[in-house]
């Protein structure tokens, strides 16, 4: 590929980017602005420091009553930017955060019932240095979840230690881990999940992507797949999928660098910063359906309810749809019309 560009303003600075930039500095300004709002349901902590001493931020978004260590709680854990060049992940993550800290009735209900733990930038050195996939020291952090080094992978080490600690806490039910990425060849948003031998667990794992497909017009359930590729063994999705119990679900959420195609159309629509954030907002809203919390909304407020699939309180899906599995161990779960 080649292109020509005319530099017609001598005093201007020109920058070329693979996608919309989302820098470490932008994140810090954003988090500073959130912190200044003094929201009682938002806690910002420094979970650790990178090799070059940049902040590893952890956000906890929930009703303050859930911060009591003696209280039982369900936790959704989300991370982004382990691959620093995948800037769309930060826009999706900000969309999740913006929605959860808003005054929207759904956000209020979610905060009352769920604890959201969010690490918005897992590889701050890589982002700051403009790396595409690796850290300061040249490591792909998303291949080192099994044995992260405190010296070489301090941010990953800190996040893993926190997750292991929560998993050992009998008061904590860590029900979701979602790692947000961007994809360089495929379109739309979609998910990767893990492969399980138990058919019931396979079906339960497909519930959240199905619900998200109904709530997000740019999310593709048909592109969502479940695999156990050997080269992905060191990823967060694969490692935590083996560490956590069968009530927990681990996903990689991918979104295209480029475009999405709406149902019933064949014309690609370029993603913008706003549509990336909208996907994040829809991810957050989907937890209302998953946990069947619609009845907690004010019936007098129109437009607050979603159509939910039959999800039992334990996260078990009421339907037992068929599925197929290819030779690579990748599983597609079918049963809904169209893309969803």
C-alpha positions in Angstrom: 0.0 0.0 0.0 1.2 3.5 -0.7 -0.3 7.0 -0.5 0.6 10.6 -1.2 0.2 13.5 1.2 0.8 17.2 0.6 2.3 19.0 3.6 0.9 22.4 2.8 1.3 24.1 6.2 4.9 24.5 7.2 4.2 25.5 10.8 1.8 22.6 11.6 2.7 19.3 13.1 1.4 16.3 11.2 0.8 12.9 12.7 -0.2 9.7 11.1 -2.0 7.0 13.1 -3.2 3.5 12.4 -6.4 4.3 14.2 -7.7 7.0 16.5 -5.0 7.6 19.1 -5.7 7.1 22.8 -2.6 7.9 24.8 -1.5 7.3 28.4 -1.8 11.1 29.0 -5.3 11.1 27.7 -6.3 8.3 30.1 -4.7 10.1 33.0 -6.6 13.4 32.2 -9.8 11.4 31.9 -9.3 9.6 35.2 -8.3 12.8 36.9 -11.6 14.4 35.8 -13.6 11.4 37.1 -11.8 11.6 40.4 -12.6 15.3 40.8 -16.3 14.5 40.6 -16.1 12.9 44.0 -18.5 10.1 43.2 -19.1 7.9 46.2 -19.6 4.9 43.9 -16.2 5.3 42.1 -12.9 4.4 43.7 -9.6 5.0 41.8 -6.5 3.2 43.1 -2.9 2.8 42.0 -2.7 -1.0 41.7 1.0 -0.8 40.8 3.7 0.8 38.7 5.1 -0.1 35.3 8.8 -0.7 34.7 9.2 3.0 33.9 7.1 3.9 36.9 3.8 4.8 35.2 0.5 4.3 37.0 -1.4 1.1 36.7 -4.9 2.3 37.6 -7.7 0.3 39.0 -11.3 1.6 39.1 -13.9 0.1 41.3 -17.5 1.1 40.4 -20.2 0.0 42.7 -22.6 1.0 45.4 -20.4 1.8 48.5 -22.2 -0.8 50.5 -20.4 -3.5 48.5 -17.0 -2.2 49.7 -17.6 -3.8 53.0 -15.2 -6.8 53.0 -17.7 -8.9 55.0 -20.4 -8.5 52.4 -20.9 -11.1 49.6 -20.4 -9.6 46.2 -20.4 -10.6 42.5 -17.6 -9.1 40.5 -17.1 -8.3 36.8 -13.4 -7.6 36.0 -12.4 -5.8 32.8 -9.0 -5.0 31.3 -7.9 -3.2 28.2 -4.7 -2.1 26.3 -2.5 -5.1 27.1 -1.6 -4.6 23.4 -0.7 -0.9 23.3 -1.4 -0.4 19.6 -5.0 -1.5 19.9 -6.4 2.0 20.8 -10.0 1.1 20.0 -10.0 -0.9 23.2 -9.5 2.2 25.2 -12.5 3.9 23.6 -14.6 0.8 24.3 -13.4 0.7 27.9 -14.1 4.4 28.4 -17.6 3.8 27.1 -18.1 1.1 29.7 -16.8 3.5 32.4 -18.8 6.5 31.3 -22.0 4.5 31.4 -21.4 2.8 34.7 -20.7 6.2 36.5 -23.6 7.9 34.9 -27.0 8.7 36.4 -28.8 6.4 33.9 -31.3 4.2 35.7 -29.7 1.0 34.4 -26.3 2.2 35.6 -27.7 2.8 39.1 -29.3 -0.7 39.2 -26.0 -2.3 38.0 -24.0 -0.5 40.7 -26.5 -1.7 43.3 -26.0 -5.4 42.4 -22.5 -5.7 40.8 -19.0 -4.7 41.6 -17.1 -3.6 38.5 -13.3 -3.7 38.6 -11.6 -2.1 35.6 -8.0 -1.8 34.6 -8.2 0.6 31.6 -4.5 0.4 30.6 -2.6 -2.8 31.4 0.5 -1.9 29.4 1.1 1.9 30.1 4.8 1.8 29.0 3.9 0.2 25.7 1.2 2.8 25.1 3.5 5.7 26.0 6.3 4.5 23.8 4.0 3.9 20.8 4.6 0.2 20.7 2.1 -1.9 18.7 2.1 -5.2 20.6 4.8 -5.4 23.2 5.9 -3.8 26.5 9.0 -1.6 27.2 11.1 -4.8 27.4 9.7 -6.4 24.3 7.3 -8.8 25.9 3.8 -9.6 24.6 2.2 -9.4 28.0 -0.8 -11.4 26.8 1.4 -14.5 26.6 2.7 -14.3 30.2 -0.3 -14.8 32.4 0.9 -18.2 33.6 4.1 -16.9 35.2 4.3 -13.1 35.1 7.5 -11.7 36.5 7.4 -9.0 39.1 10.5 -7.4 37.6 9.7 -7.8 33.8 5.9 -7.7 33.8 5.0 -5.8 37.0 1.6 -4.6 35.7 0.5 -8.0 34.7 1.8 -9.5 37.9 -0.2 -7.0 40.0 -3.5 -7.7 38.1 -3.0 -11.5 38.3 -2.3 -11.2 42.1 -5.5 -9.2 42.6 -7.6 -11.7 40.6 -6.1 -14.7 42.5 -6.7 -13.0 45.8 -10.4 -12.3 44.9 -10.8 -15.9 43.7 -9.6 -17.1 47.1 -12.1 -14.8 49.0 -15.2 -16.8 49.9 -17.2 -13.5 49.9 -16.3 -12.8 46.3 -17.9 -14.4 43.2 -15.7 -13.4 40.3 -18.2 -14.1 37.5 -16.7 -12.4 34.5 -13.3 -11.5 33.1 -13.3 -9.5 29.8 -10.1 -8.4 28.1 -10.7 -5.8 25.4 -8.7 -5.8 22.2 -8.9 -4.6 18.6 -8.7 -6.7 15.5 -6.8 -5.8 12.4 -8.6 -7.9 9.8 -12.2 -8.8 10.9 -15.1 -6.3 11.1 -17.6 -5.6 13.9 -17.3 -6.5 17.5 -17.1 -10.1 18.5 -15.8 -12.3 21.3 -13.5 -15.3 21.9 -14.4 -17.7 24.6 -13.0 -21.0 25.9 -13.9 -24.6 25.1 -15.4 -26.8 27.8 -16.3 -30.5 27.8 -19.6 -30.0 29.6 -22.3 -29.1 27.1 -24.3 -27.2 29.7 -21.3 -24.9 30.4 -20.8 -24.4 26.7 -24.3 -23.1 26.3 -24.1 -20.9 29.4 -20.9 -19.3 28.1 -22.8 -18.3 24.9 -25.4 -16.4 26.8 -23.6 -13.1 27.3 -22.4 -12.8 23.7 -26.0 -13.6 22.5 -27.4 -10.8 24.7 -24.8 -8.4 23.6 -25.6 -9.1 20.0 -29.2 -8.1 20.7 -28.2 -4.9 22.4 -25.3 -3.8 20.2 -26.0 -3.5 16.4 -22.3 -3.6 15.6 -21.6 -6.8 17.6 -21.5 -10.1 15.6 -22.5 -13.3 17.3 -21.7 -15.3 14.1 -18.0 -14.1 14.4 -17.9 -15.1 18.0 -16.0 -18.4 18.6 -14.8 -20.6 21.4 -11.3 -22.2 21.1 -8.4 -23.6 22.9 -5.6 -22.8 20.5 -2.2 -23.8 22.0 -0.6 -20.5 21.1 -3.2 -18.7 23.2 -2.4 -20.6 26.4 -0.7 -17.7 28.0 -3.5 -15.2 27.4 -5.7 -13.8 30.2 -8.8 -15.5 28.7 -7.2 -19.0 28.6 -5.3 -18.8 31.8 -8.1 -17.4 33.9 -10.6 -19.7 32.3 -8.6 -22.6 33.8 -8.0 -20.9 37.1 -11.6 -19.8 37.9 -14.4 -22.2 38.7 -17.3 -23.1 36.4 -19.4 -20.2 37.5 -16.9 -17.7 35.9 -16.7 -16.8 32.3 -13.6 -15.4 30.6 -13.8 -13.6 27.2 -11.7 -11.6 24.8 -13.8 -8.8 23.4 -12.5 -7.8 20.0 -13.5 -4.8 17.9 -12.5 -4.0 14.4 -9.9 -1.3 13.8 -11.9 -0.3 10.8 -15.6 -0.9 10.2 -18.8 -2.8 11.1 -21.6 -4.1 9.0 -25.2 -3.7 10.3 -27.7 -6.6 10.0 -29.4 -6.6 6.7 -26.7 -4.5 5.0 -23.6 -5.2 3.1 -22.1 -1.8 3.3 -19.2 -1.4 5.9 -19.6 1.6 8.3 -16.3 3.1 9.5 -16.0 3.1 13.3 -15.6 6.5 15.0 -14.5 7.3 18.5 -18.1 7.7 19.5 -19.3 4.3 18.0 -16.4 2.6 19.8 -17.6 4.1 23.1 -21.2 3.2 22.2 -20.2 -0.4 22.0 -18.7 -0.1 25.5 -21.9 1.4 26.8 -23.8 -1.5 25.3 -21.5 -4.0 26.9 -22.2 -2.4 30.3 -26.0 -2.4 29.7 -26.0 -6.0 28.7 -25.2 -7.0 32.3 -28.8 -5.9 33.2 -30.1 -8.6 30.9 -27.6 -11.2 32.0 -28.5 -10.8 35.7 -32.2 -10.3 35.0 -32.4 -7.0 36.8 -35.0 -5.3 34.6 -37.6 -5.6 37.4 -35.5 -3.2 39.5 -36.0 -0.3 37.0 -38.8 2.2 37.5 -41.7 1.0 35.3 -42.7 4.6 34.7 -39.5 5.5 32.8 -39.9 4.5 29.2 -37.1 3.0 27.2 -35.3 1.4 30.1 -36.2 -2.2 29.5 -34.5 -4.7 27.2 -35.7 -8.0 25.8 -33.9 -10.7 27.8 -33.2 -14.2 27.0 -34.1 -16.9 29.5 -31.2 -16.5 31.9 -31.4 -18.2 35.3 -30.0 -16.5 38.4 -26.9 -18.8 38.3 -26.2 -17.7 34.8 -27.5 -20.9 33.3 -29.3 -20.6 30.0 -32.7 -22.0 29.7 -32.4 -23.2 26.1 -30.2 -26.1 24.9 -29.4 -25.1 21.4 -27.2 -27.2 19.2 -23.6 -26.4 18.4 -20.8 -27.4 16.0 -17.1 -27.9 16.6 -14.4 -27.7 13.9 -11.2 -29.7 13.6 -9.2 -27.1 15.5 -11.3 -27.4 18.6 -13.1 -24.1 17.8 -16.7 -24.2 18.7 -19.5 -22.2 17.2 -22.8 -22.1 19.2 -25.9 -21.8 17.1 -29.6 -21.5 17.6 -30.7 -17.9 17.0 -31.9 -16.5 13.8 -29.7 -14.1 11.8 -26.4 -12.9 13.2 -27.7 -13.2 16.8 
